């Protein structure tokens, strides 16, 4: 299971799959706070030519079918926790344009619109001044 030193920041609407397992392991093994890591599930694909040019990081649309789901109670130091598990059959994956790039493009579009509006206002003001000078 891959891990990161800290939780990955996700865009709005994404469900974080990261879990701090060191808190769960504290009862069995003493864990230093500096050893705390966030663990993420992984997907492994083999011999999929369409993913050859997949970037090292980004977003993708995944088509899946739910194969299994279960809810179980797990005893902890603090009482009982409910754990939800799901197994997905990954039917397809479609790499998407990076969300941060899309946001930048939207900002660029907004800037262009605003700039165009400002230019149009300036032109209208110049025309009004020219008409005033003619009178």
PyMOL commands that place a pseudoatom at each C-alpha (Angstrom):
pseudoatom trace, name=CA, resn=UNK, resi=1, chain=A, elem=C, hetatm=0, pos=[0.000, 0.000, 0.000]
pseudoatom trace, name=CA, resn=UNK, resi=2, chain=A, elem=C, hetatm=0, pos=[1.620, 3.307, -1.062]
pseudoatom trace, name=CA, resn=UNK, resi=3, chain=A, elem=C, hetatm=0, pos=[1.975, 6.058, 1.513]
pseudoatom trace, name=CA, resn=UNK, resi=4, chain=A, elem=C, hetatm=0, pos=[2.643, 9.763, 1.752]
pseudoatom trace, name=CA, resn=UNK, resi=5, chain=A, elem=C, hetatm=0, pos=[4.221, 11.735, 4.601]
pseudoatom trace, name=CA, resn=UNK, resi=6, chain=A, elem=C, hetatm=0, pos=[1.134, 13.913, 4.816]
pseudoatom trace, name=CA, resn=UNK, resi=7, chain=A, elem=C, hetatm=0, pos=[-2.406, 13.859, 3.512]
pseudoatom trace, name=CA, resn=UNK, resi=8, chain=A, elem=C, hetatm=0, pos=[-2.746, 14.782, -0.159]
pseudoatom trace, name=CA, resn=UNK, resi=9, chain=A, elem=C, hetatm=0, pos=[-4.829, 17.889, -0.827]
pseudoatom trace, name=CA, resn=UNK, resi=10, chain=A, elem=C, hetatm=0, pos=[-7.741, 16.982, -3.089]
pseudoatom trace, name=CA, resn=UNK, resi=11, chain=A, elem=C, hetatm=0, pos=[-10.007, 19.217, -5.171]
pseudoatom trace, name=CA, resn=UNK, resi=12, chain=A, elem=C, hetatm=0, pos=[-13.562, 19.803, -3.950]
pseudoatom trace, name=CA, resn=UNK, resi=13, chain=A, elem=C, hetatm=0, pos=[-15.869, 16.834, -4.441]
pseudoatom trace, name=CA, resn=UNK, resi=14, chain=A, elem=C, hetatm=0, pos=[-13.165, 14.156, -4.127]
pseudoatom trace, name=CA, resn=UNK, resi=15, chain=A, elem=C, hetatm=0, pos=[-13.409, 11.507, -1.394]
pseudoatom trace, name=CA, resn=UNK, resi=16, chain=A, elem=C, hetatm=0, pos=[-10.075, 10.999, 0.380]
pseudoatom trace, name=CA, resn=UNK, resi=17, chain=A, elem=C, hetatm=0, pos=[-9.022, 7.362, 0.504]
pseudoatom trace, name=CA, resn=UNK, resi=18, chain=A, elem=C, hetatm=0, pos=[-6.044, 8.028, 2.769]
pseudoatom trace, name=CA, resn=UNK, resi=19, chain=A, elem=C, hetatm=0, pos=[-5.897, 6.454, 6.198]
pseudoatom trace, name=CA, resn=UNK, resi=20, chain=A, elem=C, hetatm=0, pos=[-3.512, 7.014, 9.078]
pseudoatom trace, name=CA, resn=UNK, resi=21, chain=A, elem=C, hetatm=0, pos=[-2.757, 3.396, 10.002]
pseudoatom trace, name=CA, resn=UNK, resi=22, chain=A, elem=C, hetatm=0, pos=[-0.178, 4.307, 12.658]
pseudoatom trace, name=CA, resn=UNK, resi=23, chain=A, elem=C, hetatm=0, pos=[-3.043, 5.291, 15.001]
pseudoatom trace, name=CA, resn=UNK, resi=24, chain=A, elem=C, hetatm=0, pos=[-4.530, 1.824, 14.569]
pseudoatom trace, name=CA, resn=UNK, resi=25, chain=A, elem=C, hetatm=0, pos=[-1.160, 0.137, 15.089]
pseudoatom trace, name=CA, resn=UNK, resi=26, chain=A, elem=C, hetatm=0, pos=[-0.333, 2.047, 18.301]
pseudoatom trace, name=CA, resn=UNK, resi=27, chain=A, elem=C, hetatm=0, pos=[-1.995, -0.611, 20.409]
pseudoatom trace, name=CA, resn=UNK, resi=28, chain=A, elem=C, hetatm=0, pos=[0.274, -3.345, 19.019]
pseudoatom trace, name=CA, resn=UNK, resi=29, chain=A, elem=C, hetatm=0, pos=[3.470, -1.348, 18.386]
pseudoatom trace, name=CA, resn=UNK, resi=30, chain=A, elem=C, hetatm=0, pos=[4.689, 1.953, 19.813]
pseudoatom trace, name=CA, resn=UNK, resi=31, chain=A, elem=C, hetatm=0, pos=[4.698, 4.482, 16.959]
pseudoatom trace, name=CA, resn=UNK, resi=32, chain=A, elem=C, hetatm=0, pos=[6.552, 7.802, 17.021]
pseudoatom trace, name=CA, resn=UNK, resi=33, chain=A, elem=C, hetatm=0, pos=[4.533, 10.814, 15.894]
pseudoatom trace, name=CA, resn=UNK, resi=34, chain=A, elem=C, hetatm=0, pos=[7.198, 11.421, 13.205]
pseudoatom trace, name=CA, resn=UNK, resi=35, chain=A, elem=C, hetatm=0, pos=[6.505, 7.928, 11.796]
pseudoatom trace, name=CA, resn=UNK, resi=36, chain=A, elem=C, hetatm=0, pos=[2.885, 8.871, 11.114]
pseudoatom trace, name=CA, resn=UNK, resi=37, chain=A, elem=C, hetatm=0, pos=[2.088, 8.300, 7.447]
pseudoatom trace, name=CA, resn=UNK, resi=38, chain=A, elem=C, hetatm=0, pos=[-1.082, 8.412, 5.387]
pseudoatom trace, name=CA, resn=UNK, resi=39, chain=A, elem=C, hetatm=0, pos=[-1.680, 5.191, 3.456]
pseudoatom trace, name=CA, resn=UNK, resi=40, chain=A, elem=C, hetatm=0, pos=[-3.606, 5.089, 0.184]
pseudoatom trace, name=CA, resn=UNK, resi=41, chain=A, elem=C, hetatm=0, pos=[-4.961, 2.076, -1.714]
pseudoatom trace, name=CA, resn=UNK, resi=42, chain=A, elem=C, hetatm=0, pos=[-3.443, 1.477, -5.135]
pseudoatom trace, name=CA, resn=UNK, resi=43, chain=A, elem=C, hetatm=0, pos=[-4.532, 0.201, -8.526]
pseudoatom trace, name=CA, resn=UNK, resi=44, chain=A, elem=C, hetatm=0, pos=[-2.217, -1.990, -10.563]
pseudoatom trace, name=CA, resn=UNK, resi=45, chain=A, elem=C, hetatm=0, pos=[-2.644, -2.360, -14.314]
pseudoatom trace, name=CA, resn=UNK, resi=46, chain=A, elem=C, hetatm=0, pos=[-0.635, -4.711, -16.474]
pseudoatom trace, name=CA, resn=UNK, resi=47, chain=A, elem=C, hetatm=0, pos=[-0.277, -4.692, -20.255]
pseudoatom trace, name=CA, resn=UNK, resi=48, chain=A, elem=C, hetatm=0, pos=[-2.600, -1.733, -20.876]
pseudoatom trace, name=CA, resn=UNK, resi=49, chain=A, elem=C, hetatm=0, pos=[-1.238, 0.104, -23.892]
pseudoatom trace, name=CA, resn=UNK, resi=50, chain=A, elem=C, hetatm=0, pos=[-3.641, 3.040, -23.496]
pseudoatom trace, name=CA, resn=UNK, resi=51, chain=A, elem=C, hetatm=0, pos=[-1.955, 4.013, -20.217]
pseudoatom trace, name=CA, resn=UNK, resi=52, chain=A, elem=C, hetatm=0, pos=[1.595, 4.168, -21.538]
pseudoatom trace, name=CA, resn=UNK, resi=53, chain=A, elem=C, hetatm=0, pos=[1.597, 7.988, -21.606]
pseudoatom trace, name=CA, resn=UNK, resi=54, chain=A, elem=C, hetatm=0, pos=[-0.154, 8.436, -18.269]
pseudoatom trace, name=CA, resn=UNK, resi=55, chain=A, elem=C, hetatm=0, pos=[1.441, 11.351, -16.363]
pseudoatom trace, name=CA, resn=UNK, resi=56, chain=A, elem=C, hetatm=0, pos=[3.086, 10.708, -12.995]
pseudoatom trace, name=CA, resn=UNK, resi=57, chain=A, elem=C, hetatm=0, pos=[0.210, 12.552, -11.279]
pseudoatom trace, name=CA, resn=UNK, resi=58, chain=A, elem=C, hetatm=0, pos=[-3.213, 13.735, -12.342]
pseudoatom trace, name=CA, resn=UNK, resi=59, chain=A, elem=C, hetatm=0, pos=[-6.871, 12.836, -12.471]
pseudoatom trace, name=CA, resn=UNK, resi=60, chain=A, elem=C, hetatm=0, pos=[-8.740, 10.072, -14.256]
pseudoatom trace, name=CA, resn=UNK, resi=61, chain=A, elem=C, hetatm=0, pos=[-12.305, 9.004, -14.761]
pseudoatom trace, name=CA, resn=UNK, resi=62, chain=A, elem=C, hetatm=0, pos=[-12.795, 5.395, -13.647]
pseudoatom trace, name=CA, resn=UNK, resi=63, chain=A, elem=C, hetatm=0, pos=[-15.615, 3.120, -14.801]
pseudoatom trace, name=CA, resn=UNK, resi=64, chain=A, elem=C, hetatm=0, pos=[-16.279, 0.454, -12.162]
pseudoatom trace, name=CA, resn=UNK, resi=65, chain=A, elem=C, hetatm=0, pos=[-18.743, -2.148, -10.934]
pseudoatom trace, name=CA, resn=UNK, resi=66, chain=A, elem=C, hetatm=0, pos=[-19.193, -2.835, -7.244]
pseudoatom trace, name=CA, resn=UNK, resi=67, chain=A, elem=C, hetatm=0, pos=[-18.320, -6.493, -6.610]
pseudoatom trace, name=CA, resn=UNK, resi=68, chain=A, elem=C, hetatm=0, pos=[-18.678, -6.619, -2.823]
pseudoatom trace, name=CA, resn=UNK, resi=69, chain=A, elem=C, hetatm=0, pos=[-19.416, -4.380, 0.133]
pseudoatom trace, name=CA, resn=UNK, resi=70, chain=A, elem=C, hetatm=0, pos=[-19.543, -4.980, 3.859]
pseudoatom trace, name=CA, resn=UNK, resi=71, chain=A, elem=C, hetatm=0, pos=[-19.855, -3.127, 7.123]
pseudoatom trace, name=CA, resn=UNK, resi=72, chain=A, elem=C, hetatm=0, pos=[-18.305, -4.581, 10.243]
pseudoatom trace, name=CA, resn=UNK, resi=73, chain=A, elem=C, hetatm=0, pos=[-17.788, -3.526, 13.836]
pseudoatom trace, name=CA, resn=UNK, resi=74, chain=A, elem=C, hetatm=0, pos=[-14.195, -3.432, 15.060]
pseudoatom trace, name=CA, resn=UNK, resi=75, chain=A, elem=C, hetatm=0, pos=[-13.278, -3.168, 18.735]
pseudoatom trace, name=CA, resn=UNK, resi=76, chain=A, elem=C, hetatm=0, pos=[-10.854, -0.359, 19.538]
pseudoatom trace, name=CA, resn=UNK, resi=77, chain=A, elem=C, hetatm=0, pos=[-9.438, 1.233, 22.692]
pseudoatom trace, name=CA, resn=UNK, resi=78, chain=A, elem=C, hetatm=0, pos=[-12.133, 3.898, 22.476]
pseudoatom trace, name=CA, resn=UNK, resi=79, chain=A, elem=C, hetatm=0, pos=[-14.991, 1.432, 22.006]
pseudoatom trace, name=CA, resn=UNK, resi=80, chain=A, elem=C, hetatm=0, pos=[-16.297, 0.115, 18.718]
pseudoatom trace, name=CA, resn=UNK, resi=81, chain=A, elem=C, hetatm=0, pos=[-15.748, 1.538, 15.230]
pseudoatom trace, name=CA, resn=UNK, resi=82, chain=A, elem=C, hetatm=0, pos=[-17.773, 0.740, 12.148]
pseudoatom trace, name=CA, resn=UNK, resi=83, chain=A, elem=C, hetatm=0, pos=[-15.607, -0.139, 9.154]
pseudoatom trace, name=CA, resn=UNK, resi=84, chain=A, elem=C, hetatm=0, pos=[-16.955, -0.022, 5.615]
pseudoatom trace, name=CA, resn=UNK, resi=85, chain=A, elem=C, hetatm=0, pos=[-15.249, -1.974, 2.847]
pseudoatom trace, name=CA, resn=UNK, resi=86, chain=A, elem=C, hetatm=0, pos=[-15.970, -2.131, -0.838]
pseudoatom trace, name=CA, resn=UNK, resi=87, chain=A, elem=C, hetatm=0, pos=[-14.377, -4.108, -3.665]
pseudoatom trace, name=CA, resn=UNK, resi=88, chain=A, elem=C, hetatm=0, pos=[-14.581, -2.568, -7.115]
pseudoatom trace, name=CA, resn=UNK, resi=89, chain=A, elem=C, hetatm=0, pos=[-14.076, -4.186, -10.492]
pseudoatom trace, name=CA, resn=UNK, resi=90, chain=A, elem=C, hetatm=0, pos=[-12.209, -1.507, -12.481]
pseudoatom trace, name=CA, resn=UNK, resi=91, chain=A, elem=C, hetatm=0, pos=[-13.680, -1.772, -15.985]
pseudoatom trace, name=CA, resn=UNK, resi=92, chain=A, elem=C, hetatm=0, pos=[-11.939, 1.190, -17.602]
pseudoatom trace, name=CA, resn=UNK, resi=93, chain=A, elem=C, hetatm=0, pos=[-9.924, 4.327, -16.959]
pseudoatom trace, name=CA, resn=UNK, resi=94, chain=A, elem=C, hetatm=0, pos=[-9.822, 7.606, -18.884]
pseudoatom trace, name=CA, resn=UNK, resi=95, chain=A, elem=C, hetatm=0, pos=[-7.040, 10.083, -18.034]
pseudoatom trace, name=CA, resn=UNK, resi=96, chain=A, elem=C, hetatm=0, pos=[-8.400, 13.602, -17.631]
pseudoatom trace, name=CA, resn=UNK, resi=97, chain=A, elem=C, hetatm=0, pos=[-6.841, 17.008, -18.049]
pseudoatom trace, name=CA, resn=UNK, resi=98, chain=A, elem=C, hetatm=0, pos=[-5.370, 18.075, -14.723]
pseudoatom trace, name=CA, resn=UNK, resi=99, chain=A, elem=C, hetatm=0, pos=[-7.922, 19.978, -12.635]
pseudoatom trace, name=CA, resn=UNK, resi=100, chain=A, elem=C, hetatm=0, pos=[-5.394, 22.680, -11.767]
pseudoatom trace, name=CA, resn=UNK, resi=101, chain=A, elem=C, hetatm=0, pos=[-4.808, 23.270, -15.495]
pseudoatom trace, name=CA, resn=UNK, resi=102, chain=A, elem=C, hetatm=0, pos=[-8.572, 23.536, -16.027]
pseudoatom trace, name=CA, resn=UNK, resi=103, chain=A, elem=C, hetatm=0, pos=[-8.835, 26.048, -13.182]
pseudoatom trace, name=CA, resn=UNK, resi=104, chain=A, elem=C, hetatm=0, pos=[-5.990, 28.101, -14.688]
pseudoatom trace, name=CA, resn=UNK, resi=105, chain=A, elem=C, hetatm=0, pos=[-7.705, 28.003, -18.090]
pseudoatom trace, name=CA, resn=UNK, resi=106, chain=A, elem=C, hetatm=0, pos=[-10.976, 29.184, -16.502]
pseudoatom trace, name=CA, resn=UNK, resi=107, chain=A, elem=C, hetatm=0, pos=[-9.099, 32.014, -14.762]
pseudoatom trace, name=CA, resn=UNK, resi=108, chain=A, elem=C, hetatm=0, pos=[-7.456, 32.929, -18.075]
pseudoatom trace, name=CA, resn=UNK, resi=109, chain=A, elem=C, hetatm=0, pos=[-10.907, 32.994, -19.710]
pseudoatom trace, name=CA, resn=UNK, resi=110, chain=A, elem=C, hetatm=0, pos=[-12.269, 35.175, -16.911]
pseudoatom trace, name=CA, resn=UNK, resi=111, chain=A, elem=C, hetatm=0, pos=[-9.268, 37.499, -17.211]
pseudoatom trace, name=CA, resn=UNK, resi=112, chain=A, elem=C, hetatm=0, pos=[-9.762, 37.726, -20.980]
pseudoatom trace, name=CA, resn=UNK, resi=113, chain=A, elem=C, hetatm=0, pos=[-13.446, 38.554, -20.568]
pseudoatom trace, name=CA, resn=UNK, resi=114, chain=A, elem=C, hetatm=0, pos=[-12.694, 41.152, -17.906]
pseudoatom trace, name=CA, resn=UNK, resi=115, chain=A, elem=C, hetatm=0, pos=[-9.912, 42.626, -20.039]
pseudoatom trace, name=CA, resn=UNK, resi=116, chain=A, elem=C, hetatm=0, pos=[-12.252, 42.772, -23.047]
pseudoatom trace, name=CA, resn=UNK, resi=117, chain=A, elem=C, hetatm=0, pos=[-14.918, 44.510, -20.997]
pseudoatom trace, name=CA, resn=UNK, resi=118, chain=A, elem=C, hetatm=0, pos=[-12.406, 47.045, -19.698]
pseudoatom trace, name=CA, resn=UNK, resi=119, chain=A, elem=C, hetatm=0, pos=[-11.199, 47.743, -23.256]
pseudoatom trace, name=CA, resn=UNK, resi=120, chain=A, elem=C, hetatm=0, pos=[-14.791, 48.180, -24.454]
pseudoatom trace, name=CA, resn=UNK, resi=121, chain=A, elem=C, hetatm=0, pos=[-15.543, 50.594, -21.587]
pseudoatom trace, name=CA, resn=UNK, resi=122, chain=A, elem=C, hetatm=0, pos=[-12.399, 52.588, -22.366]
pseudoatom trace, name=CA, resn=UNK, resi=123, chain=A, elem=C, hetatm=0, pos=[-13.363, 52.786, -26.048]
pseudoatom trace, name=CA, resn=UNK, resi=124, chain=A, elem=C, hetatm=0, pos=[-16.881, 53.947, -25.140]
pseudoatom trace, name=CA, resn=UNK, resi=125, chain=A, elem=C, hetatm=0, pos=[-15.481, 56.608, -22.798]
pseudoatom trace, name=CA, resn=UNK, resi=126, chain=A, elem=C, hetatm=0, pos=[-13.075, 57.777, -25.512]
pseudoatom trace, name=CA, resn=UNK, resi=127, chain=A, elem=C, hetatm=0, pos=[-15.955, 57.988, -28.008]
pseudoatom trace, name=CA, resn=UNK, resi=128, chain=A, elem=C, hetatm=0, pos=[-18.043, 60.006, -25.524]
pseudoatom trace, name=CA, resn=UNK, resi=129, chain=A, elem=C, hetatm=0, pos=[-15.137, 62.402, -24.922]
pseudoatom trace, name=CA, resn=UNK, resi=130, chain=A, elem=C, hetatm=0, pos=[-14.649, 62.803, -28.669]
pseudoatom trace, name=CA, resn=UNK, resi=131, chain=A, elem=C, hetatm=0, pos=[-18.367, 63.560, -29.134]
pseudoatom trace, name=CA, resn=UNK, resi=132, chain=A, elem=C, hetatm=0, pos=[-18.262, 66.074, -26.251]
pseudoatom trace, name=CA, resn=UNK, resi=133, chain=A, elem=C, hetatm=0, pos=[-15.272, 67.821, -27.822]
pseudoatom trace, name=CA, resn=UNK, resi=134, chain=A, elem=C, hetatm=0, pos=[-17.113, 68.084, -31.176]
pseudoatom trace, name=CA, resn=UNK, resi=135, chain=A, elem=C, hetatm=0, pos=[-20.039, 69.846, -29.531]
for i in range(1, 135): cmd.bond("trace and resi %d" % i, "trace and resi %d" % (i + 1))
show_as sticks, trace
zoom trace
